[in-house]
């Protein structure tokens, strides 16, 4: 079996993926950030992306942000209007309610600004560690490790970590992943996981890092 990817070879693993990334679609929140979006727009896009496909999130986020680019503008819309603008994202009624709740807190407590502090972000309704870390990384350029299902799955599949939950993966990655890679790791693995390293039957035959990967837990591949 090919040796597991460890901290000594993870830089090579990431370097290879970076050479391939232009052939894959970047995650929607990364694309929003690259267009010069504000921290609030990035937070809104991230909240919309939860349990929703990127192509759906992209359209919904653009439609909503054309009407509300600030917390104040969001509060000028009622929940029904927001829900109509963001459909068909998953859990649209709940997300519409959350967006108003978050916007109210930002206006009342932070002068309409998105806080650049992990604990403050986690205190916002509907914001978990994945969302908070993604906002810190994409909106504020902080070294933060955002662990979603792709990062959790692939980090275990390549043997970099041995964990059961995304929370445990984040903690383990803080120990083994060079800090210089923290911001780049999520966008790369999300795009890689969407196109090549799929959850079921990944495309191992065309994978650019197949010589580094022990394919842990992979039962069938293409």
PEUR-V265431 format. One record per pair of residues at least 24 apart in sequence whose C-alpha atoms are under 8 Angstrom apart, sorted by sequence separation. I is the first residue (numbers start at 1). J is the second residue. D is the distance in whole Angstrom. If there is no record, write none. Layout:
I|J|D  I|J|D
This chain:
41|65|7  101|125|7  116|140|7  146|170|7  60|85|7  61|86|7  74|99|8  75|100|6  145|170|7  28|54|6  60|86|5  74|100|7  27|54|7  28|55|8  60|87|7  98|125|6  41|69|6  60|88|8  75|103|7  98|126|6  145|173|8  28|57|7  40|69|7  41|70|8  60|89|7  74|103|7  75|104|7  145|174|8  28|58|6  40|70|7  40|71|7  72|103|7  56|88|7  57|89|6  71|103|5  56|89|6  71|104|7  71|106|7  72|107|7  151|186|6  154|189|7  71|107|7  143|179|7  52|89|6  143|180|8  145|182|5  48|86|8  52|90|6  144|182|6  145|183|6  148|186|8  151|189|6  51|90|6  143|182|6  144|183|6  147|186|7  150|189|6  151|190|7  154|193|7  49|89|8  50|90|8  72|112|7  143|183|6  145|185|7  146|186|6  150|190|5  48|89|7  71|112|6  142|183|7  145|186|7  70|112|7  141|183|8  150|193|6  154|197|7  150|194|8  138|183|8  137|183|6  153|199|7  48|95|7  47|95|7  47|99|8  158|212|8  159|213|8  44|99|7  158|213|5  159|214|7  157|213|8  158|214|6  157|214|7  158|215|6  159|216|7  157|215|6  158|216|6  157|216|5  156|216|7  157|217|6  157|218|8  40|113|7  40|114|6  39|114|6  47|126|8  47|127|7  47|131|7  46|131|6  43|131|8  46|134|8  46|135|8  43|135|6  42|135|7  39|135|7  42|138|8  42|139|6  39|139|5  38|139|7  39|140|7  33|138|6  33|139|7  30|138|7  29|138|8  10|160|8  5|158|6  6|159|7  7|160|7  4|158|6  5|159|6  6|160|5  4|159|5  5|160|5  4|160|7  30|187|7  27|187|6  26|187|7  26|188|8  27|190|7  26|190|8  27|191|6  26|191|6  25|191|6  10|177|8  21|188|7  24|191|6  24|192|7  7|176|6  6|176|8  7|177|6  11|181|8  18|188|7  21|191|7  7|178|7  14|185|7  17|188|7  21|192|8  24|195|7  14|188|8  17|192|8  20|208|8  17|208|7  16|208|7  17|209|8  16|209|7  13|209|7  13|212|7  5|212|6  4|212|7  5|213|7  2|211|7  3|212|7  4|213|6  5|214|8  2|212|7  3|213|7  4|214|6  2|213|6  3|214|6  2|214|5  1|214|6
